[in-house]
C-alpha cells in the first residue's frame, strides 16, 4: 500500500505534544485516514498471491487495526496472511522487535527461517533485531538513501522483483 505509517507516539513526543493529548491526536489521524483511500502498489496482489502459494505470509504493520483490516478487505488481501500483527498488539512498536517476534510465535517459526519485507528503515531495524533477514522495497517513503543506510540484505526497486530475490535468499 502506498501509505507510510510511522510510530505516531514518537512523532507526538518529538513535537512536544503532552501525553494526555495523544488519544485526541490519534482520533484526528484516524479521521484523516478515513477520508483517504490508498492505492495498492502496482503488481502487489499478483505477487502476494504467488508468494502465498509457496510461503506462509504474515503481516506486521505499525498501522491501526481497524484501518488496515478495512484496507486488506477492500484490496481482497486478507486471506493471504496467516497472521496479522497491528500497532496496538504489542506495547513496544517498530523498530523494537516485539511486533515481529509476536508474529513469529503465532506462526511457530524460528527467525532464521523467515524473511521480512518492508519499505522503511524501521522495518529493516526491527527485522535485524529479531534475527530475521530483511528485504527493503523502495517506494514513495522514505528516500532510497535512508533505506539503503539501514542495510537490508537486499534492496529492490519494485515488489515485482520479490519472488526472484526470495528464491535466491531461501536456497
HELIX and SHEET records of a PDB file:
HELIX    1   1 UNK A    8  UNK A   15  1                                   8    
HELIX    2   2 UNK A   19  UNK A   21  5                                   3    
HELIX    3   3 UNK A   22  UNK A   34  1                                  13    
HELIX    4   4 UNK A   44  UNK A   54  1                                  11    
HELIX    5   5 UNK A   65  UNK A   74  1                                  10    
HELIX    6   6 UNK A   78  UNK A   80  5                                   3    
HELIX    7   7 UNK A   87  UNK A   89  5                                   3    
HELIX    8   8 UNK A   98  UNK A  107  1                                  10    
HELIX    9   9 UNK A  111  UNK A  113  5                                   3    
HELIX   10  10 UNK A  121  UNK A  130  1                                  10    
HELIX   11  11 UNK A  144  UNK A  149  1                                   6    
HELIX   12  12 UNK A  159  UNK A  161  5                                   3    
HELIX   13  13 UNK A  162  UNK A  169  1                                   8    
SHEET    1   A 2 UNK A  58  UNK A  60  0                                        
SHEET    2   A 2 UNK A  83  UNK A  85  1                                        
SHEET    1   B 3 UNK A 115  UNK A 118  0                                        
SHEET    2   B 3 UNK A 133  UNK A 137  1                                        
SHEET    3   B 3 UNK A 154  UNK A 156  1                                        
END                                                                             
